[in-house]
Amino acid sequence: MFEIALIGAGRIGKIHAANIAANPRLSLSRVVDPFGGAEELAGRYGAKVSAAEDIWADPAISGVLVASATDTHLNYTLEAIRAGKQVFCEKPLDQDAGRAAQVQQAVAGTDRHVLLGFNRRFDPSFARLQRRLKQGEIGTLETLHIISHDPAPPPASYIPGSGGIFKDMSIHDLDMASWLLGEEIESVFASGAVLIDPEIGAAGDFDTAKILLRTVGGRICVISNSRRSGYGYDQRIEAFGSKGMIRAENKLESSVQTWTEEGARSDCFQNFFLDRYAEAFAMEIEHFADIIEGKATAVVNEDDGLKALILAEAADQSARSGSMVTLAASARC
């Protein structure tokens, strides 16, 4: 059984801790969180509370999962690589693409892997959509439509440390676009607005955004982001090709439907990302176990993390300038 150290005992850390504990190949050995919460989480799973420095020096620790505050991701990831650990880091690697590139340099020439927490790639429906696209079921992909709307906005106090809507929220969809389009993205045009909470605008961010991506081959992707849907967690993808269309729909709370004279009524959409992507989070941990065991390399890695961050920075630049951003050939995703 491989021992795992978890850095970050917050909301997402708790999800990862439960999935580590449920995996027969892994053991949650250490929990690190300088801001509190480590004691309760460690006690729940029989782990020890540690300082990060103790993890780097412990040869029994095979993997490190970084689920701490965004502005700490890069340093913890680099330290774990230097200590010879396999790493699973939540998105983004950093809030600056230039700094995030250090991870590529750190793993070069080593057998270390950095698995990035783009959990949507592990969602069974989205993964099946990607396979069918790759198999050519709808011929040549031409356009892509990705919708990601949260049920309700976060508190305005969350915004300053989040990196903003493009690095915090859109980055998942930008990674999905890179994965599904199958070509380098050449240009980014984005428009942002404050339509939901003026306090988010006062914090310097947008709460609503549309992003238009264009690949070097002319394929087009539209991403729709909103901090509030008003009807649940809206997660849909539509792909249009030369022979047809593939789509992945929202997940409902149940498959129960009511049929009356007034018409048909189905259950509500799942209302939170931890519910919608519960299976994907578990599959991420299973893949991390494969990496540690030497059975796999990371299917979404530091290169993908950097690409998504470059796109997020370009989207933010475009939204603030009102102009399209053309990516340099060296930065294309």
C-alpha positions as CSV (number, residue, x, y, z in Angstrom):
1,M,0.0,0.0,0.0
2,F,1.4,3.4,-1.0
3,E,1.5,6.2,1.6
4,I,0.0,9.5,0.5
5,A,0.5,12.9,2.1
6,L,-2.3,15.4,1.6
7,I,-1.6,19.1,1.7
8,G,-4.7,21.1,2.3
9,A,-7.6,20.1,4.5
10,G,-10.3,22.3,3.0
11,R,-13.3,21.4,0.9
12,I,-11.5,19.7,-1.9
13,G,-8.9,18.2,0.4
14,K,-11.7,16.4,2.3
15,I,-13.0,14.9,-1.0
16,H,-9.6,13.6,-2.0
17,A,-8.9,12.3,1.6
18,A,-12.1,10.2,1.4
19,N,-11.2,8.8,-2.0
20,I,-7.6,8.0,-0.9
21,A,-8.9,6.2,2.1
22,A,-11.4,4.2,-0.1
23,N,-8.7,3.1,-2.6
24,P,-7.2,-0.3,-1.7
25,R,-3.8,0.6,-3.0
26,L,-3.4,3.9,-1.1
27,S,-3.1,5.0,2.5
28,L,-3.6,8.5,3.8
29,S,-0.5,8.8,5.9
30,R,0.0,12.6,6.5
31,V,-2.2,15.7,6.5
32,V,-0.6,19.2,6.2
33,D,-2.6,22.4,6.7
34,P,-1.0,25.4,8.4
35,F,-4.4,27.1,8.5
36,G,-6.1,24.5,10.6
37,G,-8.4,21.5,9.9
38,A,-5.6,19.0,9.6
39,E,-6.3,17.4,13.0
40,E,-9.9,16.6,12.3
41,L,-9.2,15.2,8.9
42,A,-6.2,13.2,9.9
43,G,-8.1,11.7,12.9
44,R,-10.9,10.6,10.7
45,Y,-8.6,8.5,8.6
46,G,-5.9,7.5,11.0
47,A,-3.3,9.8,9.5
48,K,-0.7,12.0,11.2
49,V,-0.6,15.8,11.2
50,S,2.7,16.9,9.8
51,A,4.6,19.9,8.6
52,A,5.5,19.9,4.9
53,E,9.2,19.7,5.7
54,D,8.6,16.3,7.4
55,I,7.0,14.9,4.2
56,W,9.9,15.8,1.9
57,A,12.3,13.9,4.2
58,D,10.2,10.8,4.6
59,P,11.0,8.0,2.2
60,A,7.8,6.1,3.1
61,I,5.7,8.8,1.4
62,S,5.2,7.8,-2.3
63,G,2.9,10.5,-3.4
64,V,1.9,14.1,-2.5
65,L,-1.5,15.5,-3.2
66,V,-1.5,19.3,-3.3
67,A,-5.0,20.7,-2.5
68,S,-4.0,23.8,-0.6
69,A,-4.7,27.5,-1.4
70,T,-4.0,28.4,-5.1
71,D,-1.0,30.6,-4.3
72,T,0.8,27.7,-2.6
73,H,0.4,25.1,-5.4
74,L,3.6,25.9,-7.2
75,N,6.0,25.9,-4.2
76,Y,4.5,22.7,-2.7
77,T,4.6,21.0,-6.1
78,L,8.3,21.9,-6.8
79,E,9.3,20.8,-3.3
80,A,7.6,17.5,-3.7
81,I,9.3,16.9,-7.1
82,R,12.7,17.7,-5.6
83,A,12.0,15.2,-2.8
84,G,11.4,12.5,-5.4
85,K,7.6,12.2,-4.9
86,Q,4.9,11.7,-7.4
87,V,2.6,14.7,-7.4
88,F,-1.1,15.3,-7.8
89,C,-1.8,19.1,-7.9
90,E,-5.1,20.8,-8.0
91,K,-5.6,23.4,-10.7
92,P,-4.0,25.8,-11.5
93,L,-0.3,25.2,-11.1
94,D,0.1,28.8,-10.3
95,Q,-1.6,32.1,-11.1
96,D,1.3,33.1,-13.5
97,A,2.2,31.0,-16.5
98,G,5.8,32.2,-16.4
99,R,6.3,30.8,-12.9
100,A,4.3,27.7,-13.6
101,A,6.8,26.7,-16.4
102,Q,9.2,25.9,-13.5
103,V,7.3,22.6,-13.1
104,Q,8.2,21.5,-16.6
105,Q,11.9,22.2,-15.9
106,A,11.7,20.4,-12.5
107,V,10.4,17.1,-14.0
108,A,12.6,17.2,-17.1
109,G,14.9,14.2,-17.1
110,T,13.3,12.6,-14.1
111,D,10.7,9.8,-13.6
112,R,8.5,12.1,-11.6
113,H,5.0,12.9,-12.8
114,V,2.6,15.7,-12.0
115,L,-1.1,14.9,-12.4
116,L,-3.2,18.0,-12.8
117,G,-6.6,18.2,-11.1
118,F,-8.6,18.7,-14.3
119,N,-11.2,16.3,-13.0
120,R,-13.6,16.7,-15.9
121,R,-11.4,14.6,-18.1
122,F,-12.2,11.7,-15.8
123,D,-16.0,12.2,-16.0
124,P,-17.4,9.1,-17.7
125,S,-19.7,11.0,-20.0
126,F,-17.1,13.6,-21.1
127,A,-14.5,10.8,-21.6
128,R,-16.9,8.8,-23.7
129,L,-17.6,11.9,-25.8
130,Q,-13.9,12.5,-26.4
131,R,-13.4,8.8,-27.4
132,R,-16.3,9.0,-29.9
133,L,-14.9,12.2,-31.4
134,K,-11.5,10.6,-31.7
135,Q,-13.0,7.5,-33.4
136,G,-14.6,9.8,-36.0
137,E,-18.3,9.1,-35.2
138,I,-19.3,12.5,-36.4
139,G,-16.7,12.8,-39.1
140,T,-14.3,15.8,-38.8
141,L,-14.9,18.0,-35.8
142,E,-15.8,21.6,-36.8
143,T,-17.2,23.4,-33.8
144,L,-17.5,22.9,-30.1
145,H,-19.8,24.4,-27.5
146,I,-18.9,24.1,-23.8
147,I,-21.3,25.4,-21.1
148,S,-20.3,25.7,-17.5
149,H,-22.6,27.7,-15.2
150,D,-22.4,27.5,-11.4
151,P,-25.6,27.3,-9.3
152,A,-24.7,30.5,-7.3
153,P,-21.8,32.8,-7.1
154,P,-19.1,32.5,-4.4
155,P,-18.8,35.2,-1.7
156,A,-16.9,38.3,-3.0
157,S,-14.2,37.6,-0.3
158,Y,-13.3,34.5,-2.4
159,I,-12.4,36.5,-5.5
160,P,-9.0,38.1,-4.6
161,G,-7.2,34.8,-3.9
162,S,-8.9,32.9,-6.7
163,G,-7.1,34.3,-9.7
164,G,-10.4,35.5,-11.2
165,I,-13.0,33.8,-13.2
166,F,-10.7,32.7,-16.1
167,K,-8.1,31.1,-13.9
168,D,-10.5,29.8,-11.3
169,M,-13.5,28.7,-13.3
170,S,-12.9,28.9,-17.1
171,I,-9.6,27.0,-16.8
172,H,-11.4,23.7,-16.5
173,D,-13.3,24.4,-19.8
174,L,-10.2,25.7,-21.5
175,D,-8.5,22.4,-20.7
176,M,-11.5,20.5,-22.0
177,A,-11.4,22.6,-25.2
178,S,-7.7,21.8,-25.8
179,W,-8.4,18.1,-25.2
180,L,-11.4,17.9,-27.4
181,L,-10.4,20.2,-30.3
182,G,-7.3,18.1,-31.1
183,E,-5.5,21.1,-32.7
184,E,-3.4,23.9,-31.4
185,I,-5.4,27.0,-30.4
186,E,-4.3,30.0,-32.3
187,S,-6.4,32.9,-31.0
188,V,-8.6,33.8,-28.0
189,F,-11.4,36.4,-27.8
190,A,-13.3,36.8,-24.5
191,S,-15.9,39.2,-23.2
192,G,-16.6,39.5,-19.4
193,A,-19.4,41.3,-17.5
194,V,-20.7,41.8,-14.0
195,L,-24.3,40.8,-14.2
196,I,-24.8,39.0,-10.9
197,D,-23.0,40.5,-8.0
198,P,-21.6,44.0,-8.0
199,E,-19.2,43.1,-5.2
200,I,-17.4,40.7,-7.6
201,G,-16.9,43.6,-9.9
202,A,-15.7,45.7,-7.1
203,A,-13.1,43.0,-6.4
204,G,-11.8,43.4,-9.9
205,D,-13.4,40.4,-11.5
206,F,-16.2,39.3,-13.8
207,D,-19.0,37.0,-12.9
208,T,-20.1,36.2,-16.5
209,A,-18.0,35.4,-19.5
210,K,-18.0,34.1,-23.0
211,I,-14.8,32.8,-24.7
212,L,-14.2,32.2,-28.4
213,L,-11.3,30.0,-29.3
214,R,-10.0,29.3,-32.9
215,T,-7.5,26.6,-33.8
216,V,-4.8,26.7,-36.4
217,G,-7.0,24.6,-38.6
218,G,-10.0,26.9,-38.3
219,R,-12.1,24.9,-35.7
220,I,-14.1,27.1,-33.4
221,C,-15.0,26.6,-29.7
222,V,-17.4,28.8,-27.7
223,I,-17.2,28.6,-23.9
224,S,-20.0,30.0,-21.7
225,N,-19.3,30.7,-18.1
226,S,-21.6,32.1,-15.4
227,R,-21.3,32.3,-11.6
228,R,-25.1,31.8,-11.3
229,S,-27.4,29.7,-13.4
230,G,-30.6,29.9,-11.2
231,Y,-31.4,26.3,-12.0
232,G,-28.5,24.1,-10.8
233,Y,-25.1,23.1,-11.9
234,D,-25.1,23.4,-15.7
235,Q,-22.4,21.3,-17.3
236,R,-22.9,20.5,-21.0
237,I,-20.8,19.9,-24.1
238,E,-21.9,19.8,-27.7
239,A,-19.6,18.9,-30.6
240,F,-20.5,19.4,-34.2
241,G,-18.8,17.6,-37.0
242,S,-19.0,16.9,-40.8
243,K,-21.4,14.0,-40.2
244,G,-23.4,14.9,-37.1
245,M,-23.3,16.0,-33.5
246,I,-22.3,14.5,-30.1
247,R,-23.5,16.0,-26.9
248,A,-23.2,15.3,-23.2
249,E,-26.1,16.5,-21.1
250,N,-26.5,17.6,-17.4
251,K,-26.9,15.0,-14.7
252,L,-30.1,15.0,-12.7
253,E,-30.7,14.2,-9.1
254,S,-32.6,11.1,-10.2
255,S,-34.1,9.7,-13.4
256,V,-37.6,9.9,-12.0
257,Q,-40.1,11.8,-14.2
258,T,-43.7,12.8,-13.6
259,W,-46.2,12.8,-16.5
260,T,-49.6,14.6,-16.0
261,E,-52.0,16.6,-18.0
262,E,-49.8,19.6,-17.3
263,G,-46.9,17.9,-19.1
264,A,-43.7,16.1,-18.1
265,R,-41.5,17.1,-15.2
266,S,-38.1,15.6,-14.3
267,D,-35.9,16.0,-11.3
268,C,-33.5,18.9,-10.7
269,F,-30.0,19.1,-12.0
270,Q,-27.3,18.1,-9.5
271,N,-26.6,21.3,-7.7
272,F,-22.9,21.2,-6.7
273,F,-19.7,20.3,-8.4
274,L,-18.8,17.8,-5.6
275,D,-21.9,15.8,-6.5
276,R,-21.7,16.2,-10.3
277,Y,-18.1,15.1,-10.4
278,A,-18.0,12.6,-7.5
279,E,-17.1,9.7,-9.8
280,A,-14.5,11.8,-11.7
281,F,-12.8,12.6,-8.4
282,A,-12.6,9.0,-7.5
283,M,-11.2,8.1,-10.9
284,E,-8.5,10.7,-10.6
285,I,-7.3,9.0,-7.4
286,E,-7.4,5.6,-9.1
287,H,-5.2,7.1,-11.9
288,F,-2.8,8.6,-9.4
289,A,-2.4,5.1,-7.8
290,D,-1.6,3.7,-11.3
291,I,1.1,6.4,-11.7
292,I,2.7,5.7,-8.3
293,E,2.6,2.0,-9.0
294,G,4.4,2.6,-12.4
295,K,1.5,1.4,-14.5
296,A,0.7,4.7,-16.1
297,T,2.0,8.2,-16.9
298,A,-0.2,11.2,-16.1
299,V,-2.9,11.6,-18.8
300,V,-3.2,15.2,-17.8
301,N,0.1,16.7,-16.7
302,E,2.1,19.8,-16.1
303,D,2.2,20.6,-19.9
304,D,-1.6,20.6,-20.0
305,G,-1.7,22.7,-16.8
306,L,0.5,25.3,-18.4
307,K,-1.5,25.3,-21.7
308,A,-4.7,25.9,-19.8
309,L,-3.1,28.7,-17.8
310,I,-1.8,30.4,-20.9
311,L,-5.3,30.3,-22.4
312,A,-6.8,31.7,-19.2
313,E,-4.3,34.6,-19.2
314,A,-5.1,35.3,-22.8
315,A,-8.9,35.2,-22.1
316,D,-8.4,37.7,-19.2
317,Q,-6.2,40.0,-21.4
318,S,-8.8,39.9,-24.2
319,A,-11.8,40.6,-21.8
320,R,-10.0,43.6,-20.3
321,S,-8.7,45.0,-23.6
322,G,-11.7,44.2,-25.8
323,S,-9.3,42.7,-28.4
324,M,-8.5,39.3,-29.7
325,V,-5.3,37.7,-28.4
326,T,-3.2,35.8,-30.9
327,L,-1.0,33.2,-29.3
328,A,2.7,33.0,-30.2
329,A,3.6,29.7,-31.9
330,S,5.6,28.7,-28.9
331,A,2.6,29.2,-26.6
332,R,-0.1,27.6,-28.6
333,C,-2.2,25.0,-26.8
